[in-house]
């Protein structure tokens, strides 16, 4: 059996927006109001879980 290994490289230009304190509080309020855990809330908002507090 012969195996072929390929290396795929992709360059993604991702800019991470830092939220103002007001925006952070708005996200926290909306998250709590919706009764979701953080992960589903972040997915709905199109943001990564690790940047919830950024």
C-alpha contacts under 8 A as a table, 3 or more apart, distances in Angstrom:
res1	aa1	res2	aa2	distance
17	X	54	X	7.86
18	X	54	X	5.23
19	X	22	X	7.75
19	X	23	X	5.50
19	X	24	X	5.82
19	X	53	X	7.92
19	X	54	X	5.78
20	X	23	X	5.09
20	X	24	X	6.13
21	X	24	X	4.99
21	X	25	X	6.16
22	X	25	X	5.16
22	X	26	X	6.18
23	X	26	X	4.95
23	X	27	X	6.24
24	X	27	X	5.20
24	X	28	X	6.23
24	X	52	X	7.93
24	X	53	X	6.45
24	X	54	X	7.46
25	X	28	X	4.98
25	X	29	X	6.01
26	X	29	X	5.12
26	X	30	X	6.05
27	X	30	X	5.10
27	X	31	X	5.92
28	X	31	X	5.09
28	X	32	X	6.14
29	X	32	X	5.24
29	X	33	X	6.03
30	X	33	X	5.02
30	X	34	X	6.15
31	X	34	X	5.37
31	X	35	X	6.52
31	X	36	X	6.32
31	X	37	X	7.60
31	X	38	X	6.97
31	X	41	X	6.14
32	X	35	X	5.29
32	X	36	X	6.96
36	X	40	X	6.42
36	X	41	X	6.03
37	X	40	X	5.97
37	X	41	X	6.43
38	X	41	X	5.11
38	X	42	X	6.03
38	X	49	X	6.97
38	X	52	X	7.81
39	X	42	X	5.23
39	X	43	X	6.29
39	X	49	X	5.68
40	X	43	X	5.02
40	X	44	X	6.19
41	X	44	X	5.15
41	X	45	X	6.26
42	X	45	X	5.03
42	X	46	X	6.02
42	X	47	X	5.08
42	X	48	X	5.95
42	X	49	X	5.68
42	X	52	X	6.97
43	X	46	X	5.07
43	X	47	X	6.07
43	X	48	X	6.94
43	X	49	X	7.72
44	X	47	X	7.82
47	X	51	X	6.89
47	X	52	X	7.30
48	X	51	X	5.44
48	X	52	X	6.80
49	X	52	X	5.39
50	X	53	X	7.61
51	X	54	X	4.92
